[in-house]
Amino acid sequence: MAKYKNGRVTLPTDRNMDEKILEIRELWGADAIRNSDGTSLSEDVMRRFEKVYATYLTTRADLEWGRLHPEELSQVYLMTPHTTAKTETLEIYLLKGYYEEEIQINKLEDPVRWWEVIDRSTGEVVPPERWSWDFDKGTVTIKAEKWHVYTVTFLAFQIWDAVCMYNHLINNWGDKPHDFPYDVYNPLTREHVLQFLKDWLRDNPRPDVVRFTTFFYQFTLIYDDKKREKIVEWFGYSGSVNPRLLEDFEKEYGYRLRPEDIVRQGWHNGAFCVPTRQFLDYMDFVQCFVTKLAKQCVDLVHAAGKEAMMFFGDHWIGTEPYGKYWGEIGLDAIVGSVGDGVTCRMIADVPNVKYREGRFLPYFFPDTFHPGGDPTGEANTNWLAARRSICRSPLDRIGYGGYLGLAAEFPDFVARVTEICDEFREIYDKIGGAKPFTPKFKVAILNSWGKARRWQTTMVAHAKTYKQFYPYIGIVEALCGMPVDVDFISFDEVRESGVPDDVRVLLNYGAAGTSWSGGENWLDQKLLCAVREFVNSGGGFLGIGEPSAIQHQGRFFQLADVLGVDKEVGMTLIYTKYTEQLRESHFIVDGLGRDFDFGGGTDDVYAINDDTANLVVEKGCVKIAANNFGNGRAVYISGLPYNVRNARLLLTSIYWAGGIEGDIKKSWFSENIYTECNAYPDSGWFCVLNNSYETQKTTVYKGDGLNVNVELAPMGIKWFAM
């Protein structure tokens, strides 16, 4: 293991612990170090590392600037709660339910021009002559229709940076100064930010890497009046609003955005919303601005002889690492938080950078590192999930974040991370830049966003679990470490050009009406006909949850004819459902049993005719079904949270839908569901992973048709020459 002992690991720091830093550096083989928020590095420590990262905050680094220029702070459109008018005069307190240490009403701009009052009972905009405001009281008074429901959308300044606030609350920082987030769309602030960076680069010659954390606009993170997170949308653009930006948008696009185009009935255009043309235009405008200014920052860093790295989080809005302008920024590297396998893959696949780094969990904060905490258990869970992804698309570096002094108090954790670092380096070395084996076809995930949300489907907040998407997030979690080639395509792409020739299986999933399932996209006959033609000609279709779902012309699943199933929504109860007719044996489920965890999933699904093969039925509801459609095949599954059995179910479903189930044992296939095999023909190695905490035995079917028996230790990995 000696040759894997050093490098590719970044260490966080802490105050007054130089000797401990150097001790852990030796254990973890770290070649780089970075400062954490509120810490600095000594000259002696910096000399001991090959690379020194310096965290750089573009829009909250200068407390004095934010304090002296409150009119230059970042802004957000907020909407009041839906409020019922019980009389003909309705007074609404604008900041009700919001944390007033975080936000403040913008009293500088004309409310008539920039605010909007909406009668939510009718959807109509209330004309300005029927409402007035009182800045002193922080209210809007409406001449209302009795018993109608109203909201007010208003501009607010962000007077405390949301990430700084989060750190304050988690770490109990007490009286430590608040960071003011200022908006670079204001020319004065933009000039100041660039000059501040120039001065900082001049005054800080030692750092080799400037780690932008991040650039200019924080994702939507709003707190309530009890200091709890109120609105969290990791993809949210609400915090990029600026009246000058909106005026320039109107000049460029020829139409004016409404406040409603941003807040969208209080949904804030979350990624689950099918995006409107107005919001896509707005995103594009923000991305163009962010790209140009970020490039200026990166150019300054390069001119100073340093590398530029971006943290894929916090103020990342507008950079869009899978967007069309990303490569123009010119960054050298990207780093992001690895919350699970899919977020690891999201970082590892980012194009147009020289190297990609994952920041592993747990974060060195007191919410985990406290008496009775289990940081080692969290590290094992995190590594087990991330390793599957790394074996398909390797990160170039790994690291940790937070305060090293907290981690140093847990020797078992330090020892376990030592093992993880060594294992990571061995994986990276053995793969050697080779592409892992995949069958000669693609699985394409079909949704509203396509490649723009690559490995980001059904996320709300970074690696957080929500009951409503639990049945779906496991799909990409399974795919990120699966030996198949995965692509992401949008409904617009299929409408315009059909299904790409290299795609063998289309995958559509999610809850009805969401951007992932598709909503009204499925009323477009051009889209429907393209998918039907694809399947009829020999392609595969895999639908999970409520695929192609929208009520129309007697069907809820618009591809019910392809899937062989539909969902009962109360309109076809007069028809008898023959859901209890089970297929006794089928490739998809053979050897896996029938008691899968569907995560709740979708109920009331039924076979539309006797040709549909019902594979799993629970309480009269079809949970898994297979269907032939012309020369192609389709599979329906009601939900798929991640676990090893569901991952195998997804793999067998893909092979069956693709019509190549006979090839599965010719594709570096590991028979035991708790294990997976990855082969790298160009480097001459293959590995077998144990994705469990128990010893496992398996038979691996190699690409040449021969097999080998393997025994793996808990969480083990074994390498073999091909």
LUMDREN-168230 format. One record per residue (C-alpha): x, y, z. Coordinates in steps of 0.1 Angstrom, whole numbers, plus 2048, in hexadecimal, padded with zeros to 3 digits. Layout:
XYZ/...
//
This chain:
800800800/81E817803/81B8257E0/7F88317E8/802842808/8058677FF/7F38817EA/7D08897DD/7C38937FF/7BB8B580D/7BC8BD832/7A78D7843/7B88EB85F/7B08FA881/7BF91389A/7DD90C8AF/7E38E88A5/8018E888E/8118C889C/7F08B5899/7EB8C1876/80D8B386C/80689287E/7E588D86C/7F589884B/80C87A84E/7F0862857/7D986D83A/7F5873821/7E789681B/7FA8AB802/7E38CA804/7D58DF820/7BA8F9821/7AE91283A/78B910849/77392D84F/78294286B/7A593186B/7C693985B/7E6924854/80892A863/82692D84C/83690E85B/8188F9854/814906830/8388FD828/8318D8830/8168D4815/81A8D27EF/7FB8E77EA/7EA901800/7C590A7FA/7B892B805/79292E809/78794E7F8/76495E7FC/75C9767DF/73C9867ED/73F985813/76598881A/7659AD821/74F9B483F/7569DA83E/7499DC81A/7289CC822/7249E1841/72BA0282E/7169FA80F/6F59EA81B/6E59F57FA/6FD9DD7E8/6F49BE7FB/6E699F7E9/6C099E7E5/6A59847E3/6819827D9/66C9757F6/64796E7F8/630971816/61C954822/5FA94F811/5E3965826/5BD964826/5AA985826/58F983841/5859A783B/5879BF81D/5A89CD82B/5C59B582F/5E69BF83F/6049A7839/6249A984D/63F9A2833/659992849/64197A85A/65395985E/675966852/69496C867/69A99186A/6BF98E872/6C397E84F/6AC993839/69F9B7838/6859C6822/6949DA805/6869FD80C/69BA0E7F1/688A017D2/665A0B7C7/64D9EF7D3/6359F77B6/64F9EE79D/6619D17AE/6479C17C5/6289AD7BC/6079A67CF/5F49887C2/5D197C7C9/5D99577CC/5B494E7CB/5B395A7A7/5D795C79D/5D3981793/5EC99D79B/5DD9B77B2/5E19D97A3/5F79F27B7/5DAA097BE/5CA9EE7D3/5E89EA7EB/6009FF7FE/61F9FA814/62CA07834/652A03837/652A0C85C/63A9F0865/6479D984A/6249D283D/60F9D381D/5EA9DB81F/5D39CE804/5B09D87FA/5A59B37F9/58999D7EE/57C98E80E/586969812/59F96A7F5/5C39607FC/5E09797F5/6069797F4/6209957F1/6419907DF/65B9A97EA/6809B17E6/6959AB805/6BA9B180D/6CE99481A/6DF9A3838/6F0984845/70096B82D/6ED94A830/70C934831/71C94984B/6FC94885F/6FB92285C/71F920869/716937886/6F8922890/70A90088D/72990B89F/7199238B8/73093F8AE/71C9588C3/72897C8BE/73F9758A1/73898F885/71E98786B/729986847/71699E82F/71098F80D/7149AA7F2/7099A97CE/7229AB7B2/7089B5799/70B9D87A8/7289E8795/7379F87B4/7389D77C6/7449C47A8/7629DC7A5/7699D87CA/7689B27C8/7819B17AC/7989CA7BD/7959B77DE/7A09977CC/7BE9A87BC/7C99B67DE/7C49947EF/7D99827D4/7F499C7D9/7F49987FF/7F1972800/80D9647EA/80F9417FA/7EE9307F1/7F191B7D2/7CC9167CD/7B19307D2/79291D7DC/7759337D3/75992C7EC/7489337D6/74194F7BE/7249687C0/70195A7C7/6F69447E4/6DD9297DD/6BB9307EC/6BF92C812/6A7940827/6A193C84C/681940861/67B95687F/686939896/6A8936885/69E917872/6A391084D/68491C83C/68B919817/6A890380A/6AD8FF7E5/6D08F57DB/6C88FF7B7/6B591F7C0/6BB9407AE/6A69557C5/6C49657D5/6D29737B4/6B698D7B0/6C09B27AB/6AB9CE79C/6C79D8785/6CB9B4779/6A69B2772/6A79D275E/6C59C5749/6B29A4744/6959B7736/6AC9CA71D/6BC9A9711/69D993710/6839AC706/66B9A5722/6689AC747/66A992761/64F99277C/65798B7A1/64096D79C/659960782/67295D79F/65D9527BD/64393D7A8/62793A7C1/6409367DD/6529187CD/67092E7C4/67591A7A4/6838FD7B6/6938E37A0/6748CD7A4/6608E7791/65D8E276B/671901761/65F91D74F/66E92F731/67194F746/68493E762/69C92C749/6A394E739/6AA95D75B/6C2940764/6D4945743/6D896A749/6E696576C/6FD94A75F/70B960744/71297C75D/722964777/73795375D/747974751/74E981773/75A960780/77295E763/78098076D/787973790/797953782/7AD96776A/7BA97C787/7C295C79A/7D594D77C/7E796E777/7F496A79B/801948792/7E89347A6/7CD91A79F/7A89237A2/79090A7B2/76B90D7B7/7578FE7D4/7388EE7C4/7208FB7DF/71791A7F3/7189387DA/71A9227BB/6FA92E7AA/70093A787/71F925782/70D905778/7298EC774/7148D975A/7088F8749/712905727/728921734/73B90E74E/75B90973A/75F92E733/767935758/788924754/78B914777/7A68FB77E/7938E6797/7728E07A8/76B8D37CB/74A8C97DA/73B8B87F8/7368927F4/71688A806/7108697F5/7198577D5/70586D7BE/71388E7CB/73687E7C7/72E8767A3/72089879D/7428A77A7/75788D795/746891773/7498B7771/75A8C0750/7738DB747/7898DA766/7AB8CA76C/7A28B878D/7848B17A3/7848AD7C8/76A89F7E0/7668AC803/75B88E817/74588B836/74388F852/74A8B4853/75F8BD871/7448D0883/7378CB8A7/7168BD89A/72989C893/74989F8A8/73B89F8CB/73A8878E8/72586A8DD/7288738B8/73185989E/747869884/75784887B/736839873/72C85785E/74E85584C/748830844/725837836/732854821/750840813/73B82180B/7238367F6/73E84C7E6/75582E7DD/73B81F7C5/73B8407B3/7608457B3/7658237A3/75082F786/75D853783/77A85A79A/78087A7AD/7A38877AA/7A68917CE/79388D7EF/7938A280F/7808AC82D/7738CD83A/76C8DF85B/7838E187A/79E8C787D/7A08CB8A2/77E8BB8A6/78889D891/7A98998A4/7958918C4/7898718B3/7A785A8AD/79183E89F/784856885/7A786287C/7B283E877/794835861/79A85384B/7BE848847/7B1827838/79883A822/7B4850814/7CA83280C/7AD8207FC/7A483E7E7/7C78427DA/7C981D7D1/7A88207BD/7B483E7AB/7D682E7A3/7C780D797/7AD81E780/7C9834772/7B184A75E/7A182C74C/77C82C744/769811756/7587F6742/7347FD737/71D7EB720/71B7FB6FD/6FC80F704/6F082C719/6D5830733/6C685372F/6B486474B/69887973C/68B89874E/6868BE74A/6AA8C7751/6BF8AE73E/6E58B3741/6E28D3754/6D98BF773/6F08A276D/6F188C78D/6DB8A679E/6B8898798/69E8987B4/6B58AB7CB/6A88C87E1/6C58CE7F8/6E78BE7F4/6E58997FD/6C789E814/6AB885815/686890812/669878815/65A8847F4/67987B7DF/68585D7F3/6768467D9/68B8577BD/6AC8647C9/6B883F7CC/6B683C7A7/6D38527A0/6E58467BF/6E38237B1/6ED82E78E/70C842799/71F8237A2/70F80B789/7227FD76B/70D80F751/71282E73D/6F9849749/6EE868736/6D588373E/6BE891723/6A28AB724/67F8A9715/6898C66FE/6A58B16F0/68E8936E8/6748AB6DA/68D8BA6C2/6A389C6B9/69387C6C6/6A58646DD/6CB8636D6/6D78446C2/6EE8386DE/6D28366F8/6C48146FE/6AF81B71D/69B83B726/69584174B/67A858757/67085B77B/662872796/64287F7A4/62788B78D/62A8B0783/64E8B478D/66A8BC775/678899779/65888776E/6508A2755/62D8B075C/61E8C273E/63B8B7728/628896724/60B8A8712/6238AE6F5/61B8946DB/63D89A6CA/64E88E6EA/6378716EF/63A8656CC/6608676CD/6618516EC/6488386DF/65B8356BE/67B8306D1/66D8136E6/6598036CA/6798026B5/68B7EE6D0/6948076EB/68D803710/67981A727/67B81974D/66182D761/663831787/64984179D/633857787/644857765/63386B748/618874761/5FD88D75A/5D8888759/5CD889734/5B487871E/5AC85B736/5D185473F/5E785F75C/60784F74F/60885D72B/61F840723/608826732/607813711/62D810713/630808738/6127F1739/605802759/5F2821763/5EA831784/5C7831793/5BD85579C/59884D7A3/58B85077F/58E82C775/58181A794/56480C77F/57E7F676D/5897D577D/5AF7D4783/5C17B377E/5DF7BB792/5E279A7A6/5EE787787/61378378F/62E776778/63F75B78C/66275F77D/67377C76B/697787765/6917A8776/68979A798/696776798/6AD7717B5/6A37927C6/6827877D5/66379D7D4/6657B17F5/6767D17E8/6777F37FA/66480A7E3/6688287FB/64382D7FB/6448327D6/6248357C2/6048227CB/5E58197B7/5F880F797/5E77F3783/5EE7DF764/5DA7EC746/5D67CA736/5E07A573A/6007A9725/6117BC741/6277A6757/6207AF77B/6407A678E/6387B57B0/6167BE7BD/60E7CB7E0/5EB7D07ED/5DD7D07CB/5F67E97BD/6107E17A3/6337E97AF/6487DA794/63C7D2771/64B7C974F/63C7CE72D/6447C9708/63D7E56F0/6447DD6CC/6687D26CA/6707E46EA/66A7DF70F/6607F472D/6637EF753/64E80176E/65A804792/6468177AC/6658257BF/68A81E7C3/69C82B7E2/6C08207E3/6CA7FF7F2/6DE7E37E3/6BF7CE7D9/6AF7EC7C8/6D07F47B6/6D07D07A8/6AB7D379F/6B37F378B/6D07E177A/6BB7C3770/69F7DA765/6B77ED74E/6C47CD73E/6A27BF739/6937DF72B/6B17E2714/6AB7BE707/6CE7B3711/6C779F731/6DC782722/6FB799723/6FB7A1748/713785751/72B790736/72E7B3745/7447B0763/7267A6779/72979D79E/70E7857A8/70B78F7CD/6F57AE7CF/70A7BC7EB/7287BE7D4/7307CF7B3/74B7CA799/75D7E5785/7757DD769/78E7F4758/79A7E3738/7B37FF72F/7C57FD751/7C37D7754/7B17D5775/78F7CD783/7827D17A7/7677C37BC/7567D87D7/7447CC7F6/7297E67FC/7207D881E/72D7D6841/72F7B0841/746797830/73978E80D/7407727F4/7377767CF/73D7697AD/749782793/74177C76E/75C78B75A/75A79A738/76977B728/74D765735/762755750/75C75A775/76F75E795/7657597BA/76D7757D2/76A77A7F7/76A79D805/76F7AB828/7557C4835/7567E3820/7727D280D/7807D77EA/7967BF7D6/7AA7C57B7/7B27AB79C/7C77AD77C/7B17A775D/
//
